[in-house]
């Protein structure tokens, strides 16, 4: 509490202040949430279920993302004393000494955590990377090393070999490991065991011929490296925010000069943090007394608990202010799609373009654009699972209507739910949403570098059976192009032809059953954050314009091959020629790679016309 919390609190406060000064308001709540999670030592779980999730794909890397590993350590440190007390208590029952009890208990804990890490890393790489349970064995090995080698003495030669072998294992890990690997899993054995060997190499050797001058431990004993070890905690705290804000301010990855500047600034901040904050709170102010130099603790052990509580509260309060600013805008936001001041897509309508009044504020405000999401997110229908969601759920439109339609596909299909819902209410159509984020309505599963998402294709097969049994009057399908999946999620297919065939396997049974099928072409893919760009540079900035690219849409290709499938292209309501402005008809078009729901609602009439309802 005295050593770790003061320095981390200063970093969290600095990040929050820098975020308010540098970042657009649309990012404030994200950073505020991360600061609170870091202060409460749960940033690893926040990352596991937050910034790496599908909904957050493509978002800014958090300037306090690195606090996840500190959270894992703190959670381990809270648990391990209880585990050791339990181990010793159980050991007494069978007349086992405390050291042996702790050793065996840690062995069992490490083995269980390691097996879990290996299995879970292949099943769910994203969550496994951040989970405490998959990392406990790495930390427990440190305890096992201390217990097993406290009385064991290696020969001087063995220590030399262990030291150099250990550093080689760590360096190989540093230069060869990639984020696509199923890490931690068994792969983490290389750097972890390497670290254990380095530690063992530094322990006292057996008496005999001294070869320590040839060992790597001699290198680590050099004063510059021991000082780097002294400030390593503060260096870890500061280096990541420095990197993130450097890239934000410069707009590009650092080169040699930039990298050297980042390293230098990180070292300076770490040194100041170590001497002025870390050491002062840990030991207090040094005083010279008879008999030598002593420290007068500035914070006692008992008062450290109160100090810790204060630090945590201060961090949370610092995050509450920026969060509240954005939240007030969100609470006050009212949809303006029914107002003539906000024609949105109708400003680009080819039949009856609506005149756009000037001097009207943009809707939604860029600061809250990321919250302007489809109803599927609010109703829990954005991740449709036919095995878990009842047939009575995810129903929209006119629930007593005489005709019915089903909307299927991924989140790029889900963004059309709100205009279809409004259209259904007006024209007597029941609308059912069977959309799932990251799951195009195809029999061909997407793959990342480590995982094939076969659950998506299997769920699609069940959804297809349900649709054929229900036999609606119309099925509407849309999905993100492979380009979008590659850019946002690093997912893909072996080729476009594979995805086309996967779509055909879904479309043809619907066609054979006599169900009318309409597919909606995917929208242009923004290469930047449109809300951030508009907030920082204005709605008319050329940098905020999205270029209309002739990207291949396998869903449209499949529709043509199946035949007698209607294709709908609404891109002309977002773009003129190859230029797609960020704001149309006073409405912000994109929240990320999805349309804002406010803009999507303005597509109601064009969509109704395409479906023959107007």
Secondary structure, DSSP 8 states (H G I E B T S, - for coil): -TTHHHHHHHHHHHHHHHHHHHS-GGGHHHHHHHHHHHHTT-HHHHIIIIITSGGGTT----TTTTHHHHHHHHHHHHHHHHHHHHHHHHHHHTT--HHHHHHHHHHHHHHHHHHHHHHHHHH-HHHHHH-STTTHHHHHHHHHHHHHHSS----HHHHHHHHHHHHHHHHHHHHH--TTS--SGGGGHHHHHHHHHHHHHTS---SS---GGGSHHHHHTSHHHHHHHHTHHHHHHHHHHHHHHHHHHHSS---HHHHHHHHHHHHHHHHHIIIIIIHHHHH-EEEEETTEEEEE-SS-HHHHHHHHHHHHHHHHHHHHHHHHHHHHHHHH----TTSTT--GGGGG-SSS-----SS---BS-GGGGGG---HHHHTT-TB--TTTS-TTSSEEE-TT-SEEEEEEESHHHHTTHHHHHHHHHHHTEEEEEEEBTT--S-SS--B-SS-B-HHHHHHHHHHHHHHHHH--SEEEEE---HHHHHHHH--B-S-HHHHHHHHHHHHHHHHHTT-EEEEE------SS-HHHHHHHH-TT-GGG-EE------HHHHHHHHH-S-EEE--GGGT-BTTEE-SEETTEE-BSSSSB-HHHHHTTHHHHHHHTT--
